[in-house]
Amino acid sequence: MKIDLLDAINAALSGDWQRAHKNVQQDEDDPIACWVHAVLHKIEGDAGNSRYWYSRTTHSYGEFADAQQELAAIKLEVESGR
């Protein structure tokens, strides 16, 4: 799963929303995948859906003002082994 998460994060960072979304949907029980999913919907402008995915994590919708910085923080967490 770690490789899929990194691919999803890298896709999101490069603007490939579709690939990122497809990858995170593969494991909707993983809190990190849910966090990435939440950020993707934040980027999309779907606050309601984004808040739903945040509710499945230990993070909140307003924790990061910038989605790119949030994705970078998630990437660091995944790379460090959580």
C-alpha positions as CSV (number, residue, x, y, z in Angstrom):
1,M,0.0,0.0,0.0
2,K,2.9,2.4,0.7
3,I,3.8,2.5,-3.0
4,D,0.2,3.3,-4.0
5,L,0.0,6.1,-1.5
6,L,3.3,7.6,-2.7
7,D,2.1,7.4,-6.3
8,A,-1.2,9.0,-5.3
9,I,0.6,11.8,-3.4
10,N,3.0,12.4,-6.3
11,A,0.2,12.4,-8.8
12,A,-1.7,15.0,-6.7
13,L,1.4,17.1,-6.3
14,S,1.9,17.1,-10.1
15,G,-1.8,17.9,-10.8
16,D,-3.0,14.4,-11.9
17,W,-6.1,14.4,-9.7
18,Q,-7.7,11.4,-11.5
19,R,-4.7,9.1,-10.9
20,A,-4.4,10.2,-7.3
21,H,-8.1,9.7,-6.7
22,K,-8.1,6.3,-8.3
23,N,-5.1,5.2,-6.1
24,V,-6.5,6.3,-2.8
25,Q,-9.9,4.7,-3.5
26,Q,-8.1,1.3,-3.4
27,D,-7.8,1.4,0.4
28,E,-10.6,3.4,2.0
29,D,-9.8,1.9,5.4
30,D,-6.3,3.3,5.6
31,P,-6.2,6.6,7.5
32,I,-3.4,8.0,5.3
33,A,-5.3,7.1,2.2
34,C,-8.4,8.8,3.7
35,W,-6.3,11.9,4.4
36,V,-5.0,12.1,0.9
37,H,-8.6,11.5,-0.3
38,A,-9.8,14.4,1.9
39,V,-7.1,16.8,0.4
40,L,-8.1,15.8,-3.1
41,H,-11.7,16.7,-2.5
42,K,-10.5,20.0,-0.9
43,I,-8.5,20.7,-4.1
44,E,-11.6,19.9,-6.1
45,G,-13.6,22.4,-4.1
46,D,-16.0,19.7,-2.6
47,A,-15.8,20.8,1.0
48,G,-18.6,18.4,2.2
49,N,-16.9,15.3,0.7
50,S,-13.5,16.5,1.9
51,R,-14.8,16.9,5.5
52,Y,-16.3,13.4,5.3
53,W,-12.8,12.0,4.5
54,Y,-11.2,14.1,7.1
55,S,-13.6,12.6,9.7
56,R,-12.0,9.2,9.0
57,T,-8.5,10.6,9.9
58,T,-6.9,12.3,12.9
59,H,-6.7,15.5,10.9
60,S,-9.1,18.4,10.3
61,Y,-10.3,20.3,7.2
62,G,-8.7,23.6,8.4
63,E,-5.4,22.2,9.7
64,F,-3.5,23.2,6.6
65,A,-4.2,26.4,4.6
66,D,-2.4,25.1,1.5
67,A,-3.2,21.8,-0.1
68,Q,0.3,21.4,-1.6
69,Q,1.9,21.9,1.8
70,E,-0.5,19.3,3.2
71,L,0.3,16.8,0.5
72,A,4.0,17.4,1.2
73,A,3.4,16.7,4.9
74,I,1.6,13.5,4.1
75,K,4.4,12.4,1.8
76,L,6.9,12.9,4.6
77,E,4.8,10.9,6.9
78,V,4.4,8.0,4.4
79,E,8.2,8.1,3.6
80,S,9.1,8.0,7.3
81,G,6.9,4.9,7.8
82,R,4.2,6.7,9.6
